[in-house]
Amino acid sequence: MISQGQNRTRELLNCCKAGNDLVSKLPSENQRCLLEVLYLGNRAVAHPDDGGLDHKTGKDGMTVAINTVLDWLTTKKAQWPALATVPKQFLEPIK
């Protein structure tokens, strides 16, 4: 279980098996928000019977996390040709 302490973001980052290098390059608040949202998603999908979806993110954190992923997707369009079929409005950041 992830602690509630000062090193929570570091603990969450240590759980990343793939993409750690990408997350590490983000500003600390973007790292925190993205990792909290991923943690919440994992708990909700993989451990729904555990209850107590323990996360430290709110509306702003969710928006930061979504915008981070959208930014990654748009910067990788050349490497992932299938993204060219996604309507542009679906890749625009949330304001």
Secondary structure, DSSP 8 states (H G I E B T S, - for coil): ---SSTTHHHHHHHT-SSSHHHHHTS-HHHHHHHHHHHHHHHHHHH-GGG--------HHHHHHHHHHHHHHHHHTTTT-GGGGGS-GGGGS---
